Structures are given as structure tokens and as C-alpha cells.
Amino acid sequence: MIGTIIGAIIVGAIIGALARLILPGRQSVSTLVTVILGILGSLIASWLVYQLGYSNEGGGFQWIPFLAGIVVAALLIVGYGMATGKKQV
């Protein structure tokens, strides 16, 4: 259980960081918020991808949920910036 939580935090940090990298300009979002939005983006995207019928039959790394998580996390970062009034530079 604790390993799953730590894994989710690490993957969330990676997804959040990659999401910030694909966004143009500089975002005024803290590291903690980036990790939280990365975790949320990963969870939302994974749920959505699996609801659309994705299955990892071949095993290995699950690229589609990972890439979808980056896109959803980027959208969440933009939405967070708009909701808090923090502008991108």
C-alpha cells in the first residue's frame, strides 16, 4: 500500500514536470501543486483511457495512459493558472 502511494507520487511528479515542459512560457505553479496536478492528471487520464477500451495485452510499459496523463496534467496546470489568476510569462 505505501509502495503504491510512493509510486503514485513519483509518477505524478514526472508527469507534472513533463506537462510543464510542453507548456509554452513559465508557469507560476509550485512544485507541490505540480505533483498534485500530475497525480490527478495521471489518474483521470488512466481512467478515461481504460473506459475507452484500452488494454495492455502485450505487457510492458503502458505508453498511452502515460502520454494521456501528461496531456491531462498540462490541461489541469493551465486550468489552475486560470482559476488562481496566475499568468504564464
N, C-alpha and C positions, 0 to 999 in steps of 0.2 A: 504494500500500500504506500509506504513512504517513498519507495523507489519510483512508483508511478507518479507521485506528486513532484518529486525532484526532476524526473524525466520531462514532465509537462512544463515545468518552469524553464528548463534548459532549452527545450524545443521552442517554447514561446519566446524566449529571448532571441533565439536565432531567427525565427520567423519575423518577429517585430523589427529586428535590426535590418533584415533583408527588405522588409516592407518600407522602412525609412530610406533605404538606399535607392529604391526605384522611384521614390517621390522626388520631383524636382525641388530645388531650393532647400532651405534649412527649416526644420520643424522645431517649434518651441514646446517639445514634449519631453518630460523627464524620462530617465531610464526605467524607473518603476512602472510608469504608465505605458511605456513601450512594451515591456514584458507582459503586462496585464492584457494589453490590446493584442499582442502576439498570441497569447494563450487563447483569448476569446476568438480571434480570427481563425486559429487552428481548429478549435472545437466546432465553430459554426461551419467552416468550410468542409471539414471531415463529415459532419452530419449531413450536409447538403449533398456532397458527392456520393455518399453511400445511399442516400434516399433516391438519387437519380440512377442507381443500379450499378455503380462501380464495384468490382470485386477484384482483389489481388490474387488471382488464381495461380500466377506463376511464382508467387512468393517474392522475396527481395524487398528493396526499398519502395515505398509507396509514393511515387513521384506526383501523381495527380492530386491527391489530398494535400501534399506539401506545397505545391505551387498554388493551388487554390487558397490555401491558408495565407500565403504571402499576399495575394490579391485582396482577400477579405480584410486582413490586418491593415493593409495600406488604406483601404476604404474607411476602416474604423479610425485610423490616425487622422485622416482628412476630416471625418465627421467630428472627432473630438476637438480638433483645432477650430472648426466652425462653431461648435457648441460653446466652447470656452472663450471664443473671441481672440484666440491666439493666432496671429498671422504668420504665414510662411514667408521667409525672407528670400 
